[in-house]
Amino acid sequence: MGLFKAVSRITVILAAVASASLAIPAAQASDGDPSIGKTCGAYRTMEGDWASLQYYHCGSSYIIVEVDYREGDNGFVCVLPWQDKFLAYYIYASNAWYVRPTDYC
């Protein structure tokens, strides 16, 4: 294999890897508590156990969000484009994050 052919193949492979990494959405999960105050993704409305855990979707697609309940299994919720959705009170759920897009709710 000639040098030109080898460089061409490497260039094609690198371009494919780069474009694939751009197509994969990043999860919005974090190790800590969600922030206080409205922001894209999961947030709490105030301090304390009875704060609302909300998810604000800053996008034009339908998405699935995973909710981390403090007891029992995690749940999944569909969020509409640009929706600010109540998920649970903070005493019952500690966080939420983007999972995947969906066609409809």
Backbone atoms as SQL, in Angstrom:
CREATE TABLE atoms (id INTEGER PRIMARY KEY, chain TEXT, resi INTEGER, resn TEXT, atom TEXT, x REAL, y REAL, z REAL);
INSERT INTO atoms VALUES
  (1, 'A', 1, 'MET', 'N', 0.856, -1.174, 0.000),
  (2, 'A', 1, 'MET', 'CA', 0.000, 0.000, 0.000),
  (3, 'A', 1, 'MET', 'C', 0.899, 1.233, 0.000),
  (4, 'A', 2, 'GLY', 'N', 0.583, 2.139, -0.873),
  (5, 'A', 2, 'GLY', 'CA', 1.379, 3.355, -0.988),
  (6, 'A', 2, 'GLY', 'C', 1.088, 4.332, 0.133),
  (7, 'A', 3, 'LEU', 'N', 1.969, 5.268, 0.309),
  (8, 'A', 3, 'LEU', 'CA', 1.827, 6.270, 1.366),
  (9, 'A', 3, 'LEU', 'C', 0.559, 7.092, 1.190),
  (10, 'A', 4, 'PHE', 'N', 0.248, 7.492, -0.042),
  (11, 'A', 4, 'PHE', 'CA', -0.947, 8.290, -0.302),
  (12, 'A', 4, 'PHE', 'C', -2.209, 7.516, 0.077),
  (13, 'A', 5, 'LYS', 'N', -2.269, 6.245, -0.264),
  (14, 'A', 5, 'LYS', 'CA', -3.429, 5.419, 0.031),
  (15, 'A', 5, 'LYS', 'C', -3.585, 5.245, 1.548),
  (16, 'A', 6, 'ALA', 'N', -2.475, 5.059, 2.263),
  (17, 'A', 6, 'ALA', 'CA', -2.517, 4.897, 3.717),
  (18, 'A', 6, 'ALA', 'C', -3.009, 6.174, 4.397),
  (19, 'A', 7, 'VAL', 'N', -2.506, 7.310, 3.959),
  (20, 'A', 7, 'VAL', 'CA', -2.922, 8.591, 4.531),
  (21, 'A', 7, 'VAL', 'C', -4.401, 8.847, 4.225),
  (22, 'A', 8, 'SER', 'N', -4.851, 8.500, 3.036),
  (23, 'A', 8, 'SER', 'CA', -6.258, 8.677, 2.668),
  (24, 'A', 8, 'SER', 'C', -7.165, 7.837, 3.559),
  (25, 'A', 9, 'ARG', 'N', -6.788, 6.593, 3.815),
  (26, 'A', 9, 'ARG', 'CA', -7.599, 5.720, 4.675),
  (27, 'A', 9, 'ARG', 'C', -7.647, 6.250, 6.103),
  (28, 'A', 10, 'ILE', 'N', -6.519, 6.705, 6.607),
  (29, 'A', 10, 'ILE', 'CA', -6.486, 7.254, 7.962),
  (30, 'A', 10, 'ILE', 'C', -7.365, 8.498, 8.043),
  (31, 'A', 11, 'THR', 'N', -7.325, 9.337, 7.043),
  (32, 'A', 11, 'THR', 'CA', -8.153, 10.546, 7.014),
  (33, 'A', 11, 'THR', 'C', -9.636, 10.192, 7.021),
  (34, 'A', 12, 'VAL', 'N', -10.027, 9.208, 6.242),
  (35, 'A', 12, 'VAL', 'CA', -11.431, 8.772, 6.188),
  (36, 'A', 12, 'VAL', 'C', -11.862, 8.219, 7.542),
  (37, 'A', 13, 'ILE', 'N', -11.015, 7.416, 8.169),
  (38, 'A', 13, 'ILE', 'CA', -11.346, 6.833, 9.474),
  (39, 'A', 13, 'ILE', 'C', -11.483, 7.927, 10.528),
  (40, 'A', 14, 'LEU', 'N', -10.561, 8.874, 10.549),
  (41, 'A', 14, 'LEU', 'CA', -10.641, 9.967, 11.525),
  (42, 'A', 14, 'LEU', 'C', -11.884, 10.828, 11.317),
  (43, 'A', 15, 'ALA', 'N', -12.236, 11.082, 10.085),
  (44, 'A', 15, 'ALA', 'CA', -13.447, 11.860, 9.789),
  (45, 'A', 15, 'ALA', 'C', -14.692, 11.114, 10.259),
  (46, 'A', 16, 'ALA', 'N', -14.726, 9.802, 10.054),
  (47, 'A', 16, 'ALA', 'CA', -15.883, 9.001, 10.477),
  (48, 'A', 16, 'ALA', 'C', -16.015, 8.998, 11.996),
  (49, 'A', 17, 'VAL', 'N', -14.910, 8.848, 12.697),
  (50, 'A', 17, 'VAL', 'CA', -14.941, 8.859, 14.162),
  (51, 'A', 17, 'VAL', 'C', -15.377, 10.226, 14.679),
  (52, 'A', 18, 'ALA', 'N', -14.864, 11.285, 14.093),
  (53, 'A', 18, 'ALA', 'CA', -15.229, 12.639, 14.526),
  (54, 'A', 18, 'ALA', 'C', -16.712, 12.913, 14.297),
  (55, 'A', 19, 'SER', 'N', -17.243, 12.520, 13.159),
  (56, 'A', 19, 'SER', 'CA', -18.659, 12.783, 12.890),
  (57, 'A', 19, 'SER', 'C', -19.548, 11.932, 13.778),
  (58, 'A', 20, 'ALA', 'N', -19.138, 10.720, 14.097),
  (59, 'A', 20, 'ALA', 'CA', -19.935, 9.870, 14.988),
  (60, 'A', 20, 'ALA', 'C', -19.968, 10.449, 16.392),
  (61, 'A', 21, 'SER', 'N', -18.868, 10.995, 16.852),
  (62, 'A', 21, 'SER', 'CA', -18.850, 11.551, 18.202),
  (63, 'A', 21, 'SER', 'C', -19.721, 12.802, 18.292),
  (64, 'A', 22, 'LEU', 'N', -19.880, 13.539, 17.219),
  (65, 'A', 22, 'LEU', 'CA', -20.758, 14.714, 17.225),
  (66, 'A', 22, 'LEU', 'C', -22.221, 14.318, 17.237),
  (67, 'A', 23, 'ALA', 'N', -22.551, 13.152, 16.704),
  (68, 'A', 23, 'ALA', 'CA', -23.944, 12.723, 16.614),
  (69, 'A', 23, 'ALA', 'C', -24.466, 12.134, 17.914),
  (70, 'A', 24, 'ILE', 'N', -23.585, 11.774, 18.828),
  (71, 'A', 24, 'ILE', 'CA', -24.006, 11.166, 20.089),
  (72, 'A', 24, 'ILE', 'C', -24.277, 12.273, 21.093),
  (73, 'A', 25, 'PRO', 'N', -25.535, 12.403, 21.575),
  (74, 'A', 25, 'PRO', 'CA', -25.829, 13.460, 22.528),
  (75, 'A', 25, 'PRO', 'C', -25.190, 13.169, 23.884),
  (76, 'A', 26, 'ALA', 'N', -24.762, 14.198, 24.537),
  (77, 'A', 26, 'ALA', 'CA', -24.153, 14.024, 25.856),
  (78, 'A', 26, 'ALA', 'C', -25.240, 13.922, 26.906),
  (79, 'A', 27, 'ALA', 'N', -25.067, 13.012, 27.811),
  (80, 'A', 27, 'ALA', 'CA', -26.006, 12.881, 28.929),
  (81, 'A', 27, 'ALA', 'C', -25.822, 14.080, 29.853),
  (82, 'A', 28, 'GLN', 'N', -26.905, 14.485, 30.494),
  (83, 'A', 28, 'GLN', 'CA', -26.833, 15.644, 31.363),
  (84, 'A', 28, 'GLN', 'C', -26.772, 15.234, 32.828),
  (85, 'A', 29, 'ALA', 'N', -26.348, 14.029, 33.092),
  (86, 'A', 29, 'ALA', 'CA', -26.256, 13.563, 34.466),
  (87, 'A', 29, 'ALA', 'C', -25.052, 14.189, 35.151),
  (88, 'A', 30, 'SER', 'N', -25.162, 14.342, 36.446),
  (89, 'A', 30, 'SER', 'CA', -24.027, 14.827, 37.220),
  (90, 'A', 30, 'SER', 'C', -23.960, 14.028, 38.509),
  (91, 'A', 31, 'ASP', 'N', -22.795, 14.026, 39.123),
  (92, 'A', 31, 'ASP', 'CA', -22.624, 13.299, 40.368),
  (93, 'A', 31, 'ASP', 'C', -23.262, 14.031, 41.544),
  (94, 'A', 32, 'GLY', 'N', -23.367, 15.335, 41.462),
  (95, 'A', 32, 'GLY', 'CA', -23.889, 16.128, 42.564),
  (96, 'A', 32, 'GLY', 'C', -25.375, 16.388, 42.442),
  (97, 'A', 33, 'ASP', 'N', -25.830, 17.249, 43.302),
  (98, 'A', 33, 'ASP', 'CA', -27.238, 17.636, 43.276),
  (99, 'A', 33, 'ASP', 'C', -27.503, 18.547, 42.088),
  (100, 'A', 34, 'PRO', 'N', -28.741, 18.547, 41.587),
  (101, 'A', 34, 'PRO', 'CA', -29.070, 19.494, 40.512),
  (102, 'A', 34, 'PRO', 'C', -28.998, 20.925, 41.040),
  (103, 'A', 35, 'SER', 'N', -28.712, 21.853, 40.153),
  (104, 'A', 35, 'SER', 'CA', -28.588, 23.245, 40.566),
  (105, 'A', 35, 'SER', 'C', -29.933, 23.809, 41.021),
  (106, 'A', 36, 'ILE', 'N', -29.859, 24.907, 41.743),
  (107, 'A', 36, 'ILE', 'CA', -31.068, 25.591, 42.195),
  (108, 'A', 36, 'ILE', 'C', -31.310, 26.754, 41.254),
  (109, 'A', 37, 'GLY', 'N', -32.513, 26.847, 40.734),
  (110, 'A', 37, 'GLY', 'CA', -32.858, 27.886, 39.770),
  (111, 'A', 37, 'GLY', 'C', -32.939, 27.312, 38.370),
  (112, 'A', 38, 'LYS', 'N', -33.835, 27.854, 37.593),
  (113, 'A', 38, 'LYS', 'CA', -34.126, 27.318, 36.259),
  (114, 'A', 38, 'LYS', 'C', -32.895, 27.345, 35.357),
  (115, 'A', 39, 'THR', 'N', -32.620, 26.196, 34.789),
  (116, 'A', 39, 'THR', 'CA', -31.521, 26.015, 33.850),
  (117, 'A', 39, 'THR', 'C', -31.888, 24.864, 32.927),
  (118, 'A', 40, 'CYS', 'N', -31.242, 24.747, 31.807),
  (119, 'A', 40, 'CYS', 'CA', -31.499, 23.610, 30.925),
  (120, 'A', 40, 'CYS', 'C', -31.107, 22.326, 31.644),
  (121, 'A', 41, 'GLY', 'N', -31.960, 21.323, 31.567),
  (122, 'A', 41, 'GLY', 'CA', -31.716, 20.067, 32.265),
  (123, 'A', 41, 'GLY', 'C', -32.430, 20.056, 33.609),
  (124, 'A', 42, 'ALA', 'N', -31.956, 19.196, 34.504),
  (125, 'A', 42, 'ALA', 'CA', -32.582, 19.057, 35.821),
  (126, 'A', 42, 'ALA', 'C', -32.173, 20.208, 36.732),
  (127, 'A', 43, 'TYR', 'N', -33.136, 20.680, 37.517),
  (128, 'A', 43, 'TYR', 'CA', -32.857, 21.724, 38.500),
  (129, 'A', 43, 'TYR', 'C', -33.882, 21.656, 39.620),
  (130, 'A', 44, 'ARG', 'N', -33.551, 22.267, 40.753),
  (131, 'A', 44, 'ARG', 'CA', -34.476, 22.384, 41.881),
  (132, 'A', 44, 'ARG', 'C', -34.988, 23.814, 41.945),
  (133, 'A', 45, 'THR', 'N', -36.208, 23.976, 42.413),
  (134, 'A', 45, 'THR', 'CA', -36.798, 25.315, 42.474),
  (135, 'A', 45, 'THR', 'C', -36.330, 26.115, 43.685),
  (136, 'A', 46, 'MET', 'N', -35.836, 25.423, 44.734),
  (137, 'A', 46, 'MET', 'CA', -35.367, 26.096, 45.952),
  (138, 'A', 46, 'MET', 'C', -34.580, 25.088, 46.780),
  (139, 'A', 47, 'GLU', 'N', -34.053, 25.504, 47.906),
  (140, 'A', 47, 'GLU', 'CA', -33.389, 24.604, 48.852),
  (141, 'A', 47, 'GLU', 'C', -34.447, 23.775, 49.581),
  (142, 'A', 48, 'GLY', 'N', -34.042, 22.657, 50.127),
  (143, 'A', 48, 'GLY', 'CA', -34.930, 21.900, 51.003),
  (144, 'A', 48, 'GLY', 'C', -35.583, 20.702, 50.330),
  (145, 'A', 49, 'ASP', 'N', -36.085, 19.817, 51.186),
  (146, 'A', 49, 'ASP', 'CA', -36.681, 18.563, 50.716),
  (147, 'A', 49, 'ASP', 'C', -37.925, 18.754, 49.857),
  (148, 'A', 50, 'TRP', 'N', -38.682, 19.815, 50.102),
  (149, 'A', 50, 'TRP', 'CA', -39.944, 19.994, 49.377),
  (150, 'A', 50, 'TRP', 'C', -39.792, 20.885, 48.146),
  (151, 'A', 51, 'ALA', 'N', -38.570, 21.101, 47.725),
  (152, 'A', 51, 'ALA', 'CA', -38.341, 21.796, 46.448),
  (153, 'A', 51, 'ALA', 'C', -38.833, 20.906, 45.317),
  (154, 'A', 52, 'SER', 'N', -39.278, 21.513, 44.264),
  (155, 'A', 52, 'SER', 'CA', -39.669, 20.746, 43.071),
  (156, 'A', 52, 'SER', 'C', -38.421, 20.374, 42.297),
  (157, 'A', 53, 'LEU', 'N', -38.335, 19.122, 41.873),
  (158, 'A', 53, 'LEU', 'CA', -37.309, 18.706, 40.925),
  (159, 'A', 53, 'LEU', 'C', -37.947, 18.835, 39.552),
  (160, 'A', 54, 'GLN', 'N', -37.386, 19.703, 38.728),
  (161, 'A', 54, 'GLN', 'CA', -37.933, 20.007, 37.403),
  (162, 'A', 54, 'GLN', 'C', -36.920, 19.609, 36.337),
  (163, 'A', 55, 'TYR', 'N', -37.405, 19.475, 35.112),
  (164, 'A', 55, 'TYR', 'CA', -36.502, 19.278, 33.973),
  (165, 'A', 55, 'TYR', 'C', -36.933, 20.250, 32.885),
  (166, 'A', 56, 'TYR', 'N', -36.038, 21.171, 32.520),
  (167, 'A', 56, 'TYR', 'CA', -36.321, 22.127, 31.458),
  (168, 'A', 56, 'TYR', 'C', -35.585, 21.670, 30.201),
  (169, 'A', 57, 'HIS', 'N', -36.349, 21.328, 29.170),
  (170, 'A', 57, 'HIS', 'CA', -35.763, 20.858, 27.915),
  (171, 'A', 57, 'HIS', 'C', -35.578, 22.045, 26.975),
  (172, 'A', 58, 'CYS', 'N', -34.334, 22.399, 26.735),
  (173, 'A', 58, 'CYS', 'CA', -33.987, 23.536, 25.872),
  (174, 'A', 58, 'CYS', 'C', -33.763, 23.053, 24.446),
  (175, 'A', 59, 'GLY', 'N', -34.747, 22.436, 23.873),
  (176, 'A', 59, 'GLY', 'CA', -34.582, 21.927, 22.518),
  (177, 'A', 59, 'GLY', 'C', -35.913, 21.717, 21.837),
  (178, 'A', 60, 'SER', 'N', -35.849, 21.448, 20.537),
  (179, 'A', 60, 'SER', 'CA', -37.059, 21.343, 19.721),
  (180, 'A', 60, 'SER', 'C', -37.450, 19.899, 19.429),
  (181, 'A', 61, 'SER', 'N', -36.941, 18.954, 20.202),
  (182, 'A', 61, 'SER', 'CA', -37.274, 17.542, 19.990),
  (183, 'A', 61, 'SER', 'C', -37.975, 16.977, 21.224),
  (184, 'A', 62, 'TYR', 'N', -38.612, 15.840, 21.072),
  (185, 'A', 62, 'TYR', 'CA', -39.155, 15.101, 22.196),
  (186, 'A', 62, 'TYR', 'C', -38.025, 14.252, 22.775),
  (187, 'A', 63, 'ILE', 'N', -37.935, 14.177, 24.104),
  (188, 'A', 63, 'ILE', 'CA', -36.852, 13.397, 24.706),
  (189, 'A', 63, 'ILE', 'C', -37.369, 12.529, 25.855),
  (190, 'A', 64, 'ILE', 'N', -36.590, 11.522, 26.205),
  (191, 'A', 64, 'ILE', 'CA', -36.836, 10.697, 27.375),
  (192, 'A', 64, 'ILE', 'C', -35.816, 11.096, 28.441),
  (193, 'A', 65, 'VAL', 'N', -36.303, 11.288, 29.652),
  (194, 'A', 65, 'VAL', 'CA', -35.478, 11.668, 30.787),
  (195, 'A', 65, 'VAL', 'C', -35.595, 10.579, 31.852),
  (196, 'A', 66, 'GLU', 'N', -34.467, 10.205, 32.439),
  (197, 'A', 66, 'GLU', 'CA', -34.472, 9.236, 33.534),
  (198, 'A', 66, 'GLU', 'C', -34.474, 9.991, 34.859),
  (199, 'A', 67, 'VAL', 'N', -35.365, 9.575, 35.766),
  (200, 'A', 67, 'VAL', 'CA', -35.488, 10.208, 37.075),
  (201, 'A', 67, 'VAL', 'C', -34.927, 9.245, 38.121),
  (202, 'A', 68, 'ASP', 'N', -34.010, 9.740, 38.938),
  (203, 'A', 68, 'ASP', 'CA', -33.385, 8.938, 39.988),
  (204, 'A', 68, 'ASP', 'C', -34.201, 9.076, 41.272),
  (205, 'A', 69, 'TYR', 'N', -35.123, 8.129, 41.490),
  (206, 'A', 69, 'TYR', 'CA', -35.934, 8.136, 42.710),
  (207, 'A', 69, 'TYR', 'C', -35.095, 7.632, 43.883),
  (208, 'A', 70, 'ARG', 'N', -35.301, 8.204, 45.033),
  (209, 'A', 70, 'ARG', 'CA', -34.518, 7.832, 46.209),
  (210, 'A', 70, 'ARG', 'C', -34.829, 6.419, 46.673),
  (211, 'A', 71, 'GLU', 'N', -36.039, 5.954, 46.464),
  (212, 'A', 71, 'GLU', 'CA', -36.414, 4.583, 46.809),
  (213, 'A', 71, 'GLU', 'C', -37.018, 3.921, 45.587),
  (214, 'A', 72, 'GLY', 'N', -36.674, 2.666, 45.370),
  (215, 'A', 72, 'GLY', 'CA', -37.222, 1.937, 44.234),
  (216, 'A', 72, 'GLY', 'C', -36.430, 2.190, 42.965),
  (217, 'A', 73, 'ASP', 'N', -36.997, 1.713, 41.881),
  (218, 'A', 73, 'ASP', 'CA', -36.348, 1.819, 40.575),
  (219, 'A', 73, 'ASP', 'C', -36.428, 3.239, 40.028),
  (220, 'A', 74, 'ASN', 'N', -35.508, 3.556, 39.157),
  (221, 'A', 74, 'ASN', 'CA', -35.567, 4.823, 38.433),
  (222, 'A', 74, 'ASN', 'C', -36.769, 4.806, 37.501),
  (223, 'A', 75, 'GLY', 'N', -37.265, 5.986, 37.168),
  (224, 'A', 75, 'GLY', 'CA', -38.388, 6.105, 36.252),
  (225, 'A', 75, 'GLY', 'C', -37.980, 6.842, 34.988),
  (226, 'A', 76, 'PHE', 'N', -38.827, 6.736, 33.977),
  (227, 'A', 76, 'PHE', 'CA', -38.567, 7.403, 32.699),
  (228, 'A', 76, 'PHE', 'C', -39.762, 8.276, 32.359),
  (229, 'A', 77, 'VAL', 'N', -39.475, 9.495, 31.905),
  (230, 'A', 77, 'VAL', 'CA', -40.504, 10.490, 31.616),
  (231, 'A', 77, 'VAL', 'C', -40.236, 11.069, 30.234),
  (232, 'A', 78, 'CYS', 'N', -41.288, 11.300, 29.482),
  (233, 'A', 78, 'CYS', 'CA', -41.157, 11.957, 28.190),
  (234, 'A', 78, 'CYS', 'C', -41.342, 13.464, 28.391),
  (235, 'A', 79, 'VAL', 'N', -40.458, 14.240, 27.790),
  (236, 'A', 79, 'VAL', 'CA', -40.511, 15.702, 27.911),
  (237, 'A', 79, 'VAL', 'C', -40.675, 16.302, 26.516),
  (238, 'A', 80, 'LEU', 'N', -41.617, 17.218, 26.400),
  (239, 'A', 80, 'LEU', 'CA', -41.923, 17.862, 25.126),
  (240, 'A', 80, 'LEU', 'C', -40.884, 18.925, 24.789),
  (241, 'A', 81, 'PRO', 'N', -40.848, 19.359, 23.532),
  (242, 'A', 81, 'PRO', 'CA', -39.932, 20.448, 23.168),
  (243, 'A', 81, 'PRO', 'C', -40.198, 21.699, 24.014),
  (244, 'A', 82, 'TRP', 'N', -39.162, 22.273, 24.537),
  (245, 'A', 82, 'TRP', 'CA', -39.180, 23.509, 25.326),
  (246, 'A', 82, 'TRP', 'C', -40.044, 23.406, 26.582),
  (247, 'A', 83, 'GLN', 'N', -40.312, 22.223, 27.049),
  (248, 'A', 83, 'GLN', 'CA', -41.156, 22.038, 28.231),
  (249, 'A', 83, 'GLN', 'C', -40.347, 22.164, 29.520),
  (250, 'A', 84, 'ASP', 'N', -40.962, 22.776, 30.514),
  (251, 'A', 84, 'ASP', 'CA', -40.418, 22.836, 31.869),
  (252, 'A', 84, 'ASP', 'C', -41.293, 21.904, 32.699),
  (253, 'A', 85, 'LYS', 'N', -40.842, 20.689, 32.932),
  (254, 'A', 85, 'LYS', 'CA', -41.689, 19.634, 33.484),
  (255, 'A', 85, 'LYS', 'C', -41.369, 19.346, 34.951),
  (256, 'A', 86, 'PHE', 'N', -42.418, 19.311, 35.764),
  (257, 'A', 86, 'PHE', 'CA', -42.293, 18.876, 37.153),
  (258, 'A', 86, 'PHE', 'C', -42.082, 17.366, 37.153),
  (259, 'A', 87, 'LEU', 'N', -41.063, 16.908, 37.897),
  (260, 'A', 87, 'LEU', 'CA', -40.774, 15.467, 37.961),
  (261, 'A', 87, 'LEU', 'C', -41.188, 14.867, 39.297),
  (262, 'A', 88, 'ALA', 'N', -40.826, 15.507, 40.382),
  (263, 'A', 88, 'ALA', 'CA', -41.142, 15.009, 41.730),
  (264, 'A', 88, 'ALA', 'C', -40.666, 16.053, 42.727),
  (265, 'A', 89, 'TYR', 'N', -41.050, 15.875, 43.979),
  (266, 'A', 89, 'TYR', 'CA', -40.453, 16.695, 45.019),
  (267, 'A', 89, 'TYR', 'C', -39.082, 16.115, 45.333),
  (268, 'A', 90, 'TYR', 'N', -38.151, 16.990, 45.704),
  (269, 'A', 90, 'TYR', 'CA', -36.759, 16.604, 45.919),
  (270, 'A', 90, 'TYR', 'C', -36.617, 15.532, 47.000),
  (271, 'A', 91, 'ILE', 'N', -37.530, 15.482, 47.934),
  (272, 'A', 91, 'ILE', 'CA', -37.475, 14.467, 48.986),
  (273, 'A', 91, 'ILE', 'C', -37.665, 13.054, 48.398),
  (274, 'A', 92, 'TYR', 'N', -38.306, 12.953, 47.230),
  (275, 'A', 92, 'TYR', 'CA', -38.579, 11.653, 46.604),
  (276, 'A', 92, 'TYR', 'C', -37.641, 11.317, 45.441),
  (277, 'A', 93, 'ALA', 'N', -37.066, 12.313, 44.812),
  (278, 'A', 93, 'ALA', 'CA', -36.180, 12.082, 43.653),
  (279, 'A', 93, 'ALA', 'C', -34.988, 13.030, 43.745),
  (280, 'A', 94, 'SER', 'N', -33.790, 12.484, 43.513),
  (281, 'A', 94, 'SER', 'CA', -32.594, 13.289, 43.727),
  (282, 'A', 94, 'SER', 'C', -32.030, 13.950, 42.470),
  (283, 'A', 95, 'ASN', 'N', -32.330, 13.411, 41.283),
  (284, 'A', 95, 'ASN', 'CA', -31.760, 13.985, 40.071),
  (285, 'A', 95, 'ASN', 'C', -32.477, 13.407, 38.854),
  (286, 'A', 96, 'ALA', 'N', -32.176, 13.961, 37.692),
  (287, 'A', 96, 'ALA', 'CA', -32.726, 13.471, 36.430),
  (288, 'A', 96, 'ALA', 'C', -31.756, 13.830, 35.319),
  (289, 'A', 97, 'TRP', 'N', -31.797, 13.058, 34.224),
  (290, 'A', 97, 'TRP', 'CA', -30.883, 13.322, 33.113),
  (291, 'A', 97, 'TRP', 'C', -31.471, 12.821, 31.804),
  (292, 'A', 98, 'TYR', 'N', -30.975, 13.428, 30.741),
  (293, 'A', 98, 'TYR', 'CA', -31.346, 13.063, 29.366),
  (294, 'A', 98, 'TYR', 'C', -30.920, 11.623, 29.079),
  (295, 'A', 99, 'VAL', 'N', -31.810, 10.865, 28.413),
  (296, 'A', 99, 'VAL', 'CA', -31.480, 9.496, 28.012),
  (297, 'A', 99, 'VAL', 'C', -31.373, 9.381, 26.497),
  (298, 'A', 100, 'ARG', 'N', -32.438, 9.787, 25.787),
  (299, 'A', 100, 'ARG', 'CA', -32.452, 9.638, 24.341),
  (300, 'A', 100, 'ARG', 'C', -33.594, 10.467, 23.746),
  (301, 'A', 101, 'PRO', 'N', -33.513, 10.722, 22.447),
  (302, 'A', 101, 'PRO', 'CA', -34.653, 11.368, 21.765),
  (303, 'A', 101, 'PRO', 'C', -35.756, 10.350, 21.516),
  (304, 'A', 102, 'THR', 'N', -36.956, 10.814, 21.253),
  (305, 'A', 102, 'THR', 'CA', -38.069, 9.949, 20.889),
  (306, 'A', 102, 'THR', 'C', -38.922, 10.686, 19.867),
  (307, 'A', 103, 'ASP', 'N', -39.760, 9.950, 19.153),
  (308, 'A', 103, 'ASP', 'CA', -40.577, 10.556, 18.103),
  (309, 'A', 103, 'ASP', 'C', -41.795, 11.316, 18.639),
  (310, 'A', 104, 'TYR', 'N', -42.307, 10.878, 19.786),
  (311, 'A', 104, 'TYR', 'CA', -43.496, 11.511, 20.366),
  (312, 'A', 104, 'TYR', 'C', -43.633, 11.083, 21.814),
  (313, 'A', 105, 'CYS', 'N', -44.496, 11.770, 22.531),
  (314, 'A', 105, 'CYS', 'CA', -44.796, 11.419, 23.932),
  (315, 'A', 105, 'CYS', 'C', -46.185, 10.838, 24.028);
